[in-house]
Structure formats: C-alpha cells, structure tokens
Amino acid sequence: MKTKSLLLSCLFLTASLAAQPKLSENNIPEVVKAMSAREKALLVVGFNNGCEGYTPGLPGTGGLTHPFPQYGIPSVVMMDGPVGVRLEADWNDGRGPVHFTTSFPTGLLTAASWDRDVAEKVGEGIGEETLSMGGDVILAPGMNLLRNPLNGRNFEYFSEDPLLSGSIAAAFINGVQRTGAGTSAKHFAANSQESNRLDGDSRMDTRTLRELYVRGFEICLRESEPWTVMASYNLLNGLYTQESHDLLTRILREDFGYKGLVVTDWTGKRNTPLQLHAGCDLFMGGMAVQTEHILASLEDGSLSPEDLDRAATKVLELVVKSASFRNQGLTPTLQPDLQAHAALVRSMAGEGMVLLKNDGTLPLSPSRVALFGVHSYSLIPGGNGAAYVSCPYVSQLDAALQEAGFVPDPTLEQLYRGYASFIEADVAFNHKVNVHVGKAQKEELEITRSLIEQAEKSADVAVITLGRTSGEARDRVLDKDFLLQENERTLLENVCEVFRAAGKKVVVVLNICGAVETASWNHLPDAILCAWLPGQEGGHAIADVLTGKVNPSGRLPMTFPVDYFDIAGAEDFPYNFISNKANESAVHPERRGLDPKNLTYTDYTEGIYVGYRHFLTRGKEVAYPFGFGLSYTSFAYSRPSVKQQGGQIVASVTVTNTGSVAGKEAVGLYVHAPLGHFSDKPERELRAFGKTGLLQPGESQVLTFSFPLKDLASFNAALSRWEVAKGKYSVHFGADCTRPAASLPLTIGRARNYPVNRACEPEKH
Ligand code: BGC
C-alpha cells in the first residue's frame, strides 16, 4: 500500500514536473502553455525594486519582472537611463551605499556629433556598466523629438529632426546591445513636454505624426532592434498611447515591423485590458491590482486569452535574451570600468561640442585666465530625473585648465568655490532636491565691477561659463531659463567691457541642457563654445577644446532661435508654467484655476513645421541654424554626385581639409522636393548624414550616402500613404541647413506610393 502511494506520488511529481517545463530559447510556447492564467497575469506585471520583499537589483534599479523559479524564469532587471546607469542617488544620504557609475555625455551632445560611431561607443560603455551593475535592460535611449526648446527632458533626447534622432538612437542601441544588455527606445510617442506629463494630450494631424513624431522611431527600428520600446505616459489625439491599438499595433508592429516587447512607462496603470489589447506586453512600475484586473477581464470576456499569451510570450522572449537568464548563478561584479569609461567620455565630448563663434581667439595658449561663472567651478555634467547619474566625480573647468598649464585667478577661484560649496551644503542640508527636480541650478553670483577690473589686471583672457539644467517632470520656462538672467547679463556685459577695453579676449562656455537665447548678447564675447551637459569629464573635455587639443566637430542638432516666439507653435507650449510640485499631475487644471490649454491638451498647431523646417520654409532669421558649428580648420566640398538606382538614392561628395589643423566635418544631405499632390512641403529636409574621419590638412575623404527612394516621400493623410512626387529635386550637401556647400539637381521620373495602415486619426475638437 505504502509502495503504491509512493509510486503514485512519484508519478504525480513527474507529471507536474513535466507540466512545468524549464524555460529555454526553444520552448517559449510550451512554457506559456504550461503557465496558469494567474502566473501569466503575474509575469506581465512587473514591480519596482524593493516591492514584495524581492530585491535582486541594487537600490535605485528602475524595476523588475516577476521571477518563476519553477519554470527557470529569473527576473529581468531594468535600470535607467540614457546618460548612464542610474542607481541610488548620491544625495540620499543614509539610504544605503551609493554605487557610482559613469556620467556619459547627454543625448544632445551625442547627437551633436552627427556621428553614429560616437553614439555606438557611448551605448557600448553604458551597456557594459548595465551588465556589471546587475542590469539586463537600460531604459534608453530617450528619443522624443525636440519640438520646443523648453521641454525639460530635451537634454536626454537627440534632435528636432527625426532622421538624426532615429539614426543616432539606433547606433546607441546597437552599441548597448552588442554588450549583451538590452535597451528601451522611449517614449513612444509624441511625448515632447513634461508639464502634466502623465495626462497631457498631444493633439496633431496624421501627417505631422507620421513625418515627425513616430518617424524617428520608424528609422530607429529600421537600423536596430531594441529589445523593448517604452510606451509613453501622454495621450495622443484623445487616447492614452498605452491604450492605442492604432499606435502600438497598427503602426509600431504592423507598419514598422517591430518584433520586440512593449513596456509601459512607469505608471502602467491605465485601463489594463485595453492596454494589453493595444499592444503593451509588460506593465512597469506594476501594481498587484493590475494582475487582478487582468484575471477579472479574462473572466468577464473583456480580455482575450490570446492578448495575454502574446504579452507573456514577449516577456519570455525578453527573459531568454537577458543576462540574468544567460548567467544564472553568477553575481554581477558591481565594478564598472570607471577609468576606461571616463577616458571614453572625455574623448567623445569634444566630438559633440559646438563652436558657435570664434574670431580667432580660440584655441587658447596657456596663460593667466580669469574664470567667471559658478559653473566654471561647479560644472553641470548631466540633467535630473531618470537621467540623473551618481558619478564618482565631475572634472571641473578651473582644475582642467590648470592641468593644461593655465593659471586661474586665485581670488575668483576662492570666491566661486566657496559659493558653490555653500550652495551644495545648503541643498544637502535642507533636502532641496528630489529625484524628479534633481539638483537645483546654482544661481549666478553677483560680481562687482571692481572685482572684474581687479581680475583683468592679472589675467590675459576671461572665460565665463553659463549653466542651465533641467529634468524629468518639469519643463524649462521662458523667463527664468531660456533668457539670460539679469545677473548673468550684467556679468557678461561688465566682463566684456572691462576685458575689451584692455584689449583682452572673452570666451563664453555654455554648459546647457537645451537651446538658450543668444541673439541679444552673442556680439559681446569673442568666442562661444556650446559644451552642453558633457558628462563627468566635462572640465577636461572643455579644456581640450579651448586649448585646441581637440578640434570641435559638433554641429547643432536643433535651431537656436533669435526669439522664443519666432518658433512655430511657441504659444502652444506651457512656456511659463511652473508647477508647484514636481511630478504634479494637472489632469484637471481647470479645478485649480489653470487654463487647460497646453496642460490638459497641447495642440501641435505648427504641424510639420518644427525647427529648421519652419525657419527655412518661412525664411525667418535664426541665431544659429540647425547643423551649424565652426571648426579650427576649414573644409571644401567637391565632386558632388547623386543618382537614383532602382529603389535607392546614392550620393557622394568629397570633403577636403583646406585649413592648417586636423579636423572632422559633419555633412548633411538635404533634399528640396517638388510639391506633387501636396500644397506645401518644407523647403528642405535632412535625408542622410555622415561625418569624415580626422582629416589632416590637405587630406580628402569621399563620403557616400545611400538611402531608400521612399525616404523622399511626404505623408498623404487622406490616402494613408507615403508619396514620392515625380519631378525635379535638388540635393544639398553641408551640415548647416541654411548654407549648402554643394548642390545638385536630381530628377525622379516616376511617382511612387507606399500605403500604410490608417491609424491615430485626430479627434475633431
Ligand atoms: C520616466 C522613464 C523612466 C521610468 C523608470 C519614468 O518616470 O518617464 O523615462 O525610464 O520612469 O524610472
């Protein structure tokens, strides 16, 4: 009897073991089939680190998926973010050890390199650190379009142009994924403002959506295969993107051919069955109530089991790719190669810094330098929020210049350093930071005219650093952020006046998170270097450029307008909205006495006329155009060629370094297209780009470009198709969109149409 029951229980155990297959790359359908509805409903709902007593990730980890040891399914560990691995922030004293990681150059700087190799190397460095810190997926790249210069997260993103954004994002993704870590192309889609970020409705016409706001993702998915795409918080034309079957299935999967997983941004809680049906596979920042909602909707028939199975399959496909699955039993080193990556940051930063003005002052030879501006001593390496990185140190400009043989004015150094540490101490003591607002920007110190005069006497040159930082959950504001502040202007004017009068030069360094107003003051200094938020090696990298050790080869990935109100749709952005609380949701701003316009909804009235598309077409003057950037050398273009070869456009141009120092040249290929059936098209659009290697004086390089004919198309919303018009095109070479260095005609003999799904039509308002 005893033997019989033992036999029976053995049989039962074998049967139940057989019913619980261990996950492998080849048996995902079998595992999905074996899992109960509850298990699958748990699998697709993740959780933040520290929840449910399960914390395999380090403090600060973005989130994890549910583990199922019985099926051999570990948690997938997801970490922020776009400019380096973000773990427990260094300002949270007493909340456990801080694990330092590298602060890489921010997205804008990476894009300003116009160089896929740079993006790939940055991605590779971040991928390596993700793995060494125990992560599987880095929640990056952020790639929303720079619709407006005031978006608080612009520094994480790449460009006002979808081709530059999409291609740089793809290169970043390829770099990360080569290391064995995964990525998350975010935030899909039309998430170009932070005010009311959880509930704001981005309203636009279909042509605008197709040509700009999903176009970057489309290009990115053509050139890379991100393991995940993150669905944004906002609504698009009246529907949460996370609930939009049109967006996540008809466009993302069917039109763009995306095969990976769709993860929700970190408030996965919308209408859960709708989200699943729309195409979300993984709910992050997940909540237990979502699992219950899934089960209840299965029960009442409002969710089909196929939708849940699809999502579970996608999660398991992600699991089998992850390092946590591949390296089960191994513990991460927790030792990123900080030294190697610091060197990488330093070498990459010069590639994306943009020289906006130089009357011959730069490069500087070692001399006595009067360094003004608090950010000369307290450089801003990166922004805040999900992209904040706790890095081991930040290289400062004063120290870096000293290393390079300069002698900074000791009085200024003492004054500014003291001021910077006072602010740091004040911020730490009064907890004036939080994860969303992040580290507050340091107000500029008022420096008396007599101090400037005193500094001039013992200096050969002046350098002024002006800083701007921003981050998640808040947009920048016009008055306090885009415009120069009164004390900054006074400082600039006084320093320029005093130094000019003495025949000495003044250099301005912009340590900024996005475009700022420059037109009213750029005549004052002799040189201006836009260094962006350059990462932890920023001081060294700026010094490398100022001294000519590195010839800057960055070109602007966005336009710097003369006046904020010159941009199209300037009024259709909360340009002076300051929320009271970080991350505050303004879903019903009316209840708080606020105007719902630009908060509850934002009308993208400018349509496709964002950035240079607007300025070029309308012939409006700008401070610095898209693609602008000077060099310490000069370049000549010759032998341009372009032809249609079947379904491809093939072009080339020879670039020669005609100056006296080595340098790199970024080249944009812009196309002016005939109207075809359209009543309007932008004057010129970027259709390809590339960059030379380091050309020695006299050296030439042929740059070749090849892209699908389809890329010349505009989107006909009435017929849901891309249309390439027949007729005469002109092709322009040169990074600066306003000043082609070489141009050629191109004739397309036959019109072509490329139909897509009808999707995401705007609601009638
Ligand atoms: C941000 C995402 C980020 C996520 C996880 C969200 O608030 O919008 O960019 O990846 O949090 O931290």
Residues whose N, C-alpha, C, O or C-beta is under 5 A from the ligand:
A	BS01	BGC	G62 D80 L139 D265 W266 A386
